[in-house]
Amino acid sequence: MLFSGQLVNLRALTDNDIKASADFMNDPEIILNLEDEAPMPQSYETQKEWFEKMRKNQKEYSNFFWAIETKDGRFIGGCGVNRMDRKNRHAQVGIFIGDREYLGKGYGTDAMKVLLEFLFDEYNVNKVKLKVFGFNHRAIKSYEKCGFHKEATLREAIYRSGEYHDMHIMAVLKEAYLRNK
């Protein structure tokens, strides 16, 4: 496997992942931690269109998105680069574990470590950043394990379940990552 960690492999998305991905995107616990807009039901066709868009973008190297699978080949989520700033050597990433059976067990942390290694070693980025909702404590803890630190808080940036919540910008620098590796 080209991109492999202790618990997961990162691989290209396949059509076999579309149904599970649509199911993940219809799970309220999953989608409420991913999207800052009001969650909408996702159909198989919507997910298929998104997959095709990601595959096209990957071919054009404008962003990357990979499936996260367990060592026994089970598709459990995805991760990738949402935005690459080649001039300043920054990448903005996103990740999710959609299969509830694998939440809180280190799979997301392992996938993020593989993604960071790829970005720092192969793309020579200097900084990797992400956005996370203040109420997503499990994700924040995982990102901190990977070396991310809060750089900014966008106060009351997201409206969810009748109230406003903060959004954090977190980042890790290549030097700090390599020092802690």
C-alpha positions in Angstrom: 0.0 0.0 0.0 1.4 3.4 -1.0 0.0 5.3 2.1 -0.1 3.2 5.1 -0.2 3.7 8.9 -0.4 1.4 11.9 -4.2 1.1 11.7 -5.2 2.3 8.3 -4.4 2.6 4.6 -5.2 5.6 2.5 -6.2 4.7 -1.1 -8.1 6.1 -4.1 -11.8 6.3 -3.8 -13.7 3.7 -5.8 -17.3 3.3 -6.9 -17.6 0.6 -4.2 -17.2 3.3 -1.5 -20.2 5.4 -2.8 -23.0 3.6 -1.0 -21.2 3.6 2.4 -20.2 7.2 1.9 -23.8 8.2 1.3 -24.8 6.4 4.5 -22.0 8.2 6.4 -23.3 11.6 5.1 -26.8 10.7 6.3 -25.7 10.0 9.8 -26.5 13.1 11.9 -23.5 12.6 14.3 -21.1 12.5 11.4 -22.5 15.2 9.1 -23.1 17.7 12.0 -19.4 17.6 12.7 -18.4 18.1 9.0 -20.6 20.8 7.4 -21.1 24.3 8.6 -24.2 24.6 6.6 -27.5 23.0 7.5 -27.2 19.3 6.9 -29.2 18.0 4.0 -29.9 14.3 3.1 -27.4 12.9 0.6 -28.4 10.5 -2.1 -26.3 7.9 -3.8 -26.3 10.1 -6.9 -25.1 13.1 -5.0 -22.2 11.2 -3.5 -21.4 9.7 -7.0 -21.2 13.3 -8.4 -19.0 14.3 -5.5 -16.7 11.3 -6.1 -16.3 12.2 -9.8 -15.5 15.8 -8.9 -12.8 14.7 -6.4 -11.3 12.2 -9.0 -11.2 15.0 -11.6 -9.6 17.5 -9.2 -7.0 14.9 -8.1 -6.0 14.4 -11.7 -5.6 18.1 -12.0 -3.7 18.2 -8.7 -5.9 21.0 -7.3 -6.8 19.0 -4.3 -6.7 15.4 -3.0 -9.1 13.1 -1.3 -8.6 9.5 -0.3 -10.5 6.7 1.2 -9.5 5.6 4.7 -9.7 1.8 5.1 -8.8 -0.5 7.9 -6.0 -3.0 7.4 -8.6 -5.6 6.5 -9.9 -3.4 3.7 -13.0 -1.9 5.3 -13.9 1.6 4.1 -14.5 3.8 7.1 -14.0 7.4 6.0 -12.0 9.8 4.1 -9.3 12.5 4.2 -7.5 14.8 2.0 -6.4 18.3 1.0 -9.2 20.9 0.4 -6.9 23.6 -0.6 -3.2 23.8 -1.5 -1.3 27.0 -1.5 1.9 26.1 -3.4 3.5 29.6 -3.2 3.4 29.7 0.6 3.6 26.0 1.0 0.4 25.6 3.1 -2.3 22.9 2.8 -5.7 22.9 4.3 -6.9 19.4 5.2 -10.1 17.6 6.2 -10.8 14.2 7.6 -13.7 12.1 8.8 -14.4 8.7 10.2 -17.9 7.8 9.1 -18.2 4.3 10.5 -19.3 4.7 14.1 -17.6 1.4 15.1 -14.2 3.1 14.5 -14.8 6.4 16.2 -12.6 7.3 19.1 -10.3 4.3 18.6 -7.3 6.0 16.9 -8.2 5.4 13.3 -8.6 9.1 12.5 -5.4 10.0 14.3 -3.5 7.4 12.4 -5.0 8.5 9.0 -4.1 12.2 9.8 -0.5 11.1 10.6 -0.2 9.4 7.3 -1.7 12.4 5.5 0.8 14.8 7.3 3.7 12.6 6.4 2.7 12.6 2.8 2.3 16.4 2.7 5.5 17.2 4.6 7.7 14.6 2.9 6.3 14.5 -0.7 4.9 18.0 -1.2 7.3 19.9 1.1 4.5 21.9 2.6 5.5 24.0 5.6 2.2 24.3 7.3 -0.9 22.1 7.4 -4.1 23.7 8.8 -7.7 22.7 9.3 -11.0 24.0 10.7 -12.8 22.3 13.5 -16.0 23.1 15.4 -15.5 24.0 19.1 -18.0 21.3 20.1 -16.1 18.5 18.3 -13.9 17.6 21.3 -13.0 14.1 20.0 -11.6 15.7 16.8 -9.7 18.4 18.6 -8.1 15.8 20.9 -7.0 13.8 17.8 -5.6 16.8 16.1 -3.6 17.7 19.2 -2.1 14.2 19.2 -0.9 14.9 15.7 0.8 18.1 16.7 -1.8 20.6 15.7 -2.3 23.8 17.9 -5.1 26.3 17.9 -4.1 29.4 16.0 -7.4 31.2 16.0 -10.9 31.0 17.2 -13.7 32.3 15.1 -16.2 33.2 17.7 -19.8 32.0 17.2 -19.0 31.1 13.6 -21.5 28.2 13.3 -25.1 27.9 14.2 -26.0 24.4 15.2 -29.0 23.0 17.1 -30.4 26.4 18.0 -27.2 28.1 19.3 -23.9 29.6 18.1 -20.6 27.8 18.4 -17.0 28.7 17.9 -14.9 27.4 15.1 -11.1 26.9 15.6 -8.3 27.1 13.1 -5.6 24.6 14.0 -2.2 24.1 12.3 1.0 22.2 12.6 4.3 23.3 11.1 6.7 21.0 9.4 9.5 21.7 11.8 7.4 20.9 14.9 6.0 17.7 13.2 9.4 16.4 12.3 10.7 17.2 15.8 7.8 15.2 17.4 7.8 12.4 14.9 
